[in-house]
Amino acid sequence: MPFFEDIAVDYDPGATVNVTMHDGSRLLLRKLGVDYDPTSKAEAVRLLTEAHAKGEIVTGLFYIDTKAPNFLQLLNTVDEPLATLPESRVRPPQRVLDEIMEELK
């Protein structure tokens, strides 16, 4: 794979910029404005559909479900730093490790 210098762009919220790639192709990037509300699924779909029709690539956070559990909740993490927890809380017992190994056979 050939080496190319990184392409970096910095542009204002709500602005659109045309970026030329190393092969001469172009990307039309549109950064979301500061007034955009990412909590509306309908608005996100409308935004992406409109951008696709214009040949634009939208950058920024275009949708977030605030009622869905976040990543840390899904992982069931604890509030304390893991480095401060005793081994009995961070290391599964041998029987659990054995069960995992059996499932992988």
N, C-alpha and C positions, 0 to 999 in steps of 0.2 A: 504494500500500500504506500503510495507516494506521500511525502510529508508536505503539508501546507501550513502556513501561518494561520493562527486562530482568527476568526472573523468575529469582531465584537461591535455591537451597536448600542448606542445610548440615545434614547429619545423620550420625549415627554409623554405622560399619561394622556390618552386620547388621540395621540398622533399616529400616523402611518408612515413607514419608511420602506424604501425599496432597497434591498440588500443584494449585491451582486456576489454570487458564489464563485469559487475558484474555476469552475468549468464554464463560466460565463452566464449560467442560468441565474434567474432572479427570483427572490422571495419577497412578497409584499407583506410586511409585518405590521399588525395594528395592535398597539398597547391599549388595554382597557383604561377608561377614564376613571378618575378618582370618585366620581359620583355613581359608578356602576354598582348595583346590588347583586352580589353573587349568591344570595339565598333564594332566588327565584328560578326554579327549574325551567319554567316556561320562557323566561327572559333569556336564559342560557341557550336553550334550543333555538330561539329566534335569532340570537346573536350569531351562533355558529352557522346557521343556515344562511343568514345574510352575508356573513364573511365568505363562506364557500362560494356563493353566487358571484361575489366580487373578486374571487381569486386571492383573498387575504388569509393570512394565518394569524389568529388572535393569540396574543400573549397575555398572561396574567391568570388570576384565579377566576374562572368563569362560572363555577358552581360548587357550592358546599351545602351539604345537608346538615343543618345545625341540630337536628333531632336525632341523627344517627350517632351511635357510639364512636368515639374517636379511637385512633390507633392504639393508644396506651390502654384504653378501656378494653378493647378487643384482645389485647395481649394479657390482660389481667395482671398488670404490673403492680408493684407495691410503692408506697410513697417514700420509703427509706432508700437511700443509695444501696445498691446491691453489694458494694464492697464492705458495708458495715453489718451485713446480715451474717448470722452464724451459718456454718456449713450445713447444719441440719435443715435450714430453710431454703438453701439454694441447690443442694445436691439431692437428686431423687434417690429413694432407697433402691437397693440391688434388685428387688422383685420387679420394680417398675422398669428398670433398664433391661431385665431379662424378658419382660413382656414385649417391649419395643423390638428387641432383637428377634423374638419369635415371629412378630408381625412382618418383619423384613425378609424372612426366609421364603 
